[in-house]
Amino acid sequence: MPELPETETIARDLHASVAGRTVAKVTVARPDVLREVGERAFRRRLRGVGIVGSWRRAKLIVTDLSTRDRLVVQPRFTGALIVDDGTLDPALLAYSTIRLVLDDGRSIHYCDVRRLGTVALMNETRFEEYSAALGIEPLDSTFTASQLSGVLRVSNQPVKKVLMDQRRIAGIGNIYANEALWRAGIDPSRAAGTIAAGEAALLRDSIVAVLEESIAARGTSFRDYRDAKGQRGGFAAKLQVYGREGQPCVRCGSRLVGTHAIDGRATVFCARCQS
């Protein structure tokens, strides 16, 4: 599932590749992925419109348009935004649900095998309302140790669940919550309110580090994730716990433990060096 590093990678690719272009034609093959507007309004409001730029909010890829509308894509499990110049392997576009043909002949495809992701068209007011319900961005300068400590100390839920709550901290998903907690030496099931200030500072630094490292590697690909160029991310080879249940901890050598007890999500941790 694309999390912050993956959606950040796609947004940066889109911005570099298509900012300044114009949407010449809109094709909707699977209207069930649309949100906020119907198919007819979607096509009408995008045709002939300029692309100002793309950026990320939480796990969303946001594209600003010359009409001040915003195209908001939430890839969820298998969604991908891919720019095709005519040379891509057709297999990458087999599950294209929406195609935006640009004025230079290239196309932006929203591809989604399971069609659980969404493509929304919002005006500025609606987007600001939507964004206001999301938490702080962990790569913003305002995401400090004291800010994280304040988020954690008011909750008795498992710390991993709090990190993944998009209303509190935006963009962290299962992969990077596992990785950050291992780096910080904190048991994922521990009550968030018991995390001391010093531990919160280490956790904050661990979150930022793992997210930035994954962005540098262009995200994590297991099965479906592709960047806007149709390529796989390279961070999977650098994961320390996620996907490594039963293997030795690289820090202490103990066997990593896997469980689904925390909110039904796959959690992998070291019972020896995470407390």
MARNUVO-764517 format. One record per residue (C-alpha): residue in one letter; y, z negated, x. Coordinates in pm, 1 decimal. Layout:
% MARNUVO-764517
NODE   code         yy         zz         xx
NODE      A          Y          Z          X
...
END
This chain:
% MARNUVO-764517
NODE   code         yy         zz         xx
NODE      M        0.0        0.0        0.0
NODE      P      335.0       99.3      154.6
NODE      E      531.8     -212.8      242.3
NODE      L      868.5     -251.2      415.1
NODE      P      782.6      -71.2      742.6
NODE      E      622.6      223.6      564.5
NODE      T      902.6      273.3      310.7
NODE      E     1163.6      224.7      585.6
NODE      T      992.5      497.9      787.7
NODE      I      986.4      737.5      492.2
NODE      A     1349.7      665.8      403.7
NODE      R     1463.7      729.3      761.4
NODE      D     1264.9     1052.7      775.5
NODE      L     1412.6     1173.0      447.0
NODE      H     1766.0     1088.2      551.2
NODE      A     1731.8     1275.5      879.8
NODE      S     1562.4     1573.7      718.4
NODE      V     1727.7     1640.0      382.3
NODE      A     2067.8     1465.5      367.5
NODE      G     2327.6     1729.4      285.7
NODE      R     2083.7     1962.3      109.9
NODE      T     2097.5     2058.7     -259.4
NODE      V     1817.3     2042.6     -515.7
NODE      A     1770.0     2400.2     -639.1
NODE      K     1469.7     2353.2     -865.8
NODE      V     1273.4     2062.6    -1017.9
NODE      T      907.5     2073.2    -1120.4
NODE      V      734.9     1780.9    -1291.5
NODE      A      356.8     1818.6    -1294.7
NODE      R      278.0     1459.2    -1395.8
NODE      P      554.8     1306.6    -1607.5
NODE      D      367.1      976.2    -1638.1
NODE      V      509.9      869.1    -1301.1
NODE      L      866.7      890.3    -1433.3
NODE      R     1065.2      580.6    -1528.0
NODE      E     1410.2      522.2    -1683.2
NODE      V     1445.0      885.4    -1800.3
NODE      G     1220.3     1148.0    -1959.5
NODE      E     1110.7     1474.2    -1801.7
NODE      R     1384.4     1688.7    -1955.7
NODE      A     1667.4     1454.6    -1851.5
NODE      F     1511.6     1414.1    -1506.6
NODE      R     1513.1     1789.7    -1445.3
NODE      R     1861.2     1835.5    -1589.3
NODE      R     2019.6     1553.4    -1387.3
NODE      L     1866.3     1666.0    -1056.6
NODE      R     1901.6     2043.5    -1068.7
NODE      G     2195.1     2163.1     -855.1
NODE      V     2268.2     1812.7     -727.6
NODE      G     2344.1     1729.5     -365.2
NODE      I     2145.6     1477.1     -161.1
NODE      V     2381.3     1232.8        6.4
NODE      G     2127.2     1024.0      194.0
NODE      S     1818.1      804.2      173.8
NODE      W     1762.7      436.2      250.8
NODE      R     1530.4      150.1      163.8
NODE      R     1556.0     -154.8      -62.8
NODE      A     1251.4     -387.3      -64.1
NODE      K      951.8     -149.4      -98.5
NODE      L     1165.7      118.4     -265.2
NODE      I     1284.2      449.4     -120.6
NODE      V     1634.5      511.8     -255.9
NODE      T     1807.3      850.4     -242.3
NODE      D     2178.2      867.4     -323.2
NODE      L     2286.4     1181.4     -508.6
NODE      S     2622.9     1355.9     -531.7
NODE      T     2642.5     1262.5     -901.6
NODE      R     2620.6      891.9     -801.2
NODE      D     2276.4      873.7     -957.5
NODE      R     2000.9      722.4     -745.1
NODE      L     1645.2      850.4     -717.3
NODE      V     1428.7      541.0     -673.8
NODE      V     1066.6      581.3     -562.8
NODE      Q      817.3      295.2     -556.1
NODE      P      501.3      431.9     -389.8
NODE      R      279.8      132.3     -468.5
NODE      F      -81.1      196.4     -361.3
NODE      T     -117.6      568.6     -291.2
NODE      G      226.9      723.7     -333.2
NODE      A      397.9      934.1      -64.7
NODE      L      718.5     1134.4      -34.6
NODE      I      650.0     1438.2      182.5
NODE      V      885.2     1714.4      297.3
NODE      D      708.2     2051.3      313.2
NODE      D      848.7     2342.7      509.4
NODE      G      556.5     2565.3      415.7
NODE      T      342.2     2473.5      715.3
NODE      L      176.4     2153.4      589.9
NODE      D     -194.2     2134.3      517.3
NODE      P     -223.1     2207.5      141.0
NODE      A     -464.8     1913.7      111.6
NODE      L     -171.1     1676.3      170.2
NODE      L       -0.8     1816.0     -140.0
NODE      A     -307.1     1826.0     -365.2
NODE      Y     -182.8     1532.4     -571.7
NODE      S      180.8     1637.5     -599.8
NODE      T      330.7     1498.6     -920.3
NODE      I      694.7     1600.8     -868.6
NODE      R      843.6     1877.2     -656.0
NODE      L     1209.0     1916.1     -564.5
NODE      V     1278.8     2260.4     -416.1
NODE      L     1577.1     2250.7     -182.0
NODE      D     1840.2     2516.8     -119.3
NODE      D     1689.3     2594.2      222.4
NODE      G     1344.7     2669.2       77.6
NODE      R     1177.7     2342.8      174.9
NODE      S     1035.4     2108.3      -88.5
NODE      I     1014.7     1732.3     -135.6
NODE      H      688.5     1630.6     -301.8
NODE      Y      603.3     1297.4     -456.0
NODE      C      225.0     1282.4     -414.0
NODE      D       13.4     1005.9     -566.1
NODE      V     -365.8     1010.3     -595.0
NODE      R     -387.5      720.5     -841.2
NODE      R      -42.9      772.0     -998.1
NODE      L       35.4      401.3     -992.6
NODE      G      365.2      456.4     -816.4
NODE      T      686.3      539.7     -999.9
NODE      V      984.6      773.1     -969.8
NODE      A     1298.1      650.8    -1145.8
NODE      L     1642.3      804.4    -1188.7
NODE      M     1913.8      541.0    -1230.7
NODE      N     2289.4      539.2    -1247.8
NODE      E     2476.8      300.4    -1018.1
NODE      T     2507.4       22.5    -1273.0
NODE      R     2139.4       27.0    -1362.4
NODE      F     2035.9       29.8     -996.6
NODE      E     2257.8     -265.2     -909.9
NODE      E     2106.7     -456.6    -1200.1
NODE      Y     1756.6     -367.4    -1080.6
NODE      S     1831.5     -453.5     -718.3
NODE      A     1988.1     -787.1     -809.7
NODE      A     1648.1     -912.0     -925.3
NODE      L     1506.0     -859.9     -575.3
NODE      G     1519.7    -1113.6     -294.6
NODE      I     1685.9    -1113.3       45.1
NODE      E     1603.5     -841.7      295.9
NODE      P     1410.6     -987.6      592.3
NODE      L     1572.6     -749.8      840.8
NODE      D     1926.4     -840.6      732.5
NODE      S     2131.3    -1070.0      955.2
NODE      T     2157.9    -1310.2      660.9
NODE      F     1782.7    -1375.7      680.5
NODE      T     1808.4    -1681.5      902.7
NODE      A     1566.0    -1965.5      973.9
NODE      S     1766.4    -2198.8      750.7
NODE      Q     1770.0    -1941.0      471.7
NODE      L     1392.2    -1903.6      489.2
NODE      S     1347.0    -2279.1      508.2
NODE      G     1548.3    -2313.2      188.9
NODE      V     1326.8    -2059.4       11.7
NODE      L     1008.8    -2236.5      121.4
NODE      R     1096.6    -2599.3       62.2
NODE      V     1151.9    -2561.2     -312.1
NODE      S      799.2    -2432.8     -376.1
NODE      N      454.2    -2592.1     -375.1
NODE      Q      280.6    -2254.8     -392.2
NODE      P       85.3    -2126.6      -90.0
NODE      V      328.4    -2007.7      175.4
NODE      K      169.3    -1662.1      183.0
NODE      K      230.3    -1616.1     -189.1
NODE      V      595.7    -1717.1     -149.2
NODE      L      646.5    -1467.6      133.5
NODE      M      511.8    -1190.5      -90.4
NODE      D      725.4    -1284.4     -393.5
NODE      Q      970.8     -993.0     -413.3
NODE      R     1218.2    -1206.2     -610.1
NODE      R     1257.0    -1431.9     -306.8
NODE      I     1203.3    -1209.6       -2.7
NODE      A     1199.0     -834.7      -52.1
NODE      G      959.6     -598.8      121.7
NODE      I      686.9     -822.4      266.2
NODE      G      341.1     -734.8      136.3
NODE      N      -10.8     -847.8      210.2
NODE      I      -53.8     -688.3      552.3
NODE      Y      259.8     -830.9      709.8
NODE      A      236.6    -1171.9      542.0
NODE      N     -106.3    -1212.3      703.2
NODE      E       20.8    -1098.1     1040.5
NODE      A      339.8    -1307.4     1042.6
NODE      L      158.1    -1626.4      942.8
NODE      W      -98.3    -1575.5     1220.0
NODE      R      176.8    -1523.5     1476.4
NODE      A      349.6    -1840.6     1357.3
NODE      G       25.5    -2042.4     1354.0
NODE      I       62.1    -2137.0      986.8
NODE      D     -228.8    -2159.9      740.9
NODE      P     -160.4    -1907.0      459.4
NODE      S     -283.0    -2154.0      195.2
NODE      R      -50.3    -2432.5      302.1
NODE      A      207.2    -2544.5       45.6
NODE      A      538.2    -2374.9      125.0
NODE      G      728.9    -2699.1       73.1
NODE      T      547.5    -2863.1      366.0
NODE      I      675.2    -2611.1      622.2
NODE      A      907.7    -2796.2      859.4
NODE      A     1237.8    -2649.3      979.3
NODE      G     1099.1    -2567.5     1324.5
NODE      E      798.1    -2394.3     1172.1
NODE      A     1024.5    -2195.3      941.5
NODE      A     1225.2    -2078.3     1241.9
NODE      L      908.6    -1957.0     1415.6
NODE      L      787.8    -1791.4     1095.0
NODE      R     1120.6    -1615.4     1047.5
NODE      D     1103.4    -1474.8     1400.4
NODE      S      739.7    -1371.6     1344.2
NODE      I      827.7    -1188.4     1022.4
NODE      V     1111.8     -996.2     1183.9
NODE      A      908.0     -912.2     1493.7
NODE      V      602.9     -777.6     1311.4
NODE      L      815.3     -570.8     1073.0
NODE      E     1021.2     -419.7     1355.4
NODE      E      711.6     -346.3     1563.1
NODE      S      544.7     -172.8     1270.7
NODE      I      853.5       37.5     1202.7
NODE      A      850.7      142.2     1570.0
NODE      A      487.3      251.2     1521.0
NODE      R      582.1      432.8     1196.3
NODE      G      385.2      195.3      971.4
NODE      T       22.0      113.2      904.9
NODE      S     -225.7      372.3      775.4
NODE      F     -572.0      280.3      653.9
NODE      R     -644.8      550.0      395.6
NODE      D     -357.3      699.1      199.2
NODE      Y      -25.3      617.8      365.0
NODE      R      158.8      915.7      515.5
NODE      D      517.0      936.8      632.7
NODE      A      757.8     1205.3      511.3
NODE      K      614.3     1445.9      769.0
NODE      G      263.3     1397.4      632.4
NODE      Q      155.9     1199.2      939.2
NODE      R      -27.7      866.1      970.1
NODE      G      132.6      547.1     1095.5
NODE      G        9.5      391.3     1420.2
NODE      F       34.4       16.0     1365.1
NODE      A     -322.4      -39.0     1238.7
NODE      A     -444.9      -50.6     1597.8
NODE      K     -208.5     -340.9     1666.5
NODE      L     -306.8     -565.2     1374.1
NODE      Q     -423.3     -908.2     1487.8
NODE      V     -582.3    -1042.0     1166.8
NODE      Y     -552.2     -808.8      868.1
NODE      G     -874.3     -610.0      828.0
NODE      R    -1046.3     -811.0     1103.8
NODE      E    -1243.5    -1066.2      900.0
NODE      G    -1541.6    -1196.5     1100.9
NODE      Q    -1404.9    -1072.7     1433.1
NODE      P    -1282.3    -1308.0     1709.5
NODE      C     -925.5    -1434.0     1701.1
NODE      V     -743.4    -1271.0     1994.1
NODE      R     -561.8    -1597.2     2061.0
NODE      C     -842.6    -1855.4     2060.7
NODE      G    -1169.1    -1664.2     2018.9
NODE      S    -1274.2    -1829.9     1692.8
NODE      R    -1418.7    -1614.0     1416.0
NODE      L    -1149.9    -1501.8     1169.3
NODE      V    -1201.3    -1614.8      811.0
NODE      G    -1149.3    -1394.5      505.5
NODE      T    -1079.8    -1512.6      152.8
NODE      H     -938.0    -1390.5     -179.1
NODE      A     -849.7    -1740.5     -299.1
NODE      I     -473.9    -1691.4     -262.7
NODE      D     -353.6    -1488.9     -562.1
NODE      G     -662.3    -1266.6     -546.5
NODE      R     -537.4    -1082.9     -238.3
NODE      A     -726.0    -1035.6       89.3
NODE      T     -624.8    -1310.2      329.9
NODE      V     -751.9    -1324.1      688.3
NODE      F     -666.9    -1613.8      918.0
NODE      C     -786.9    -1830.6     1204.2
NODE      A     -893.8    -2175.7     1084.4
NODE      R     -860.8    -2308.4     1438.0
NODE      C     -512.6    -2200.9     1541.8
NODE      Q     -340.9    -2179.4     1200.9
NODE      S     -263.6    -2514.0     1039.5
END
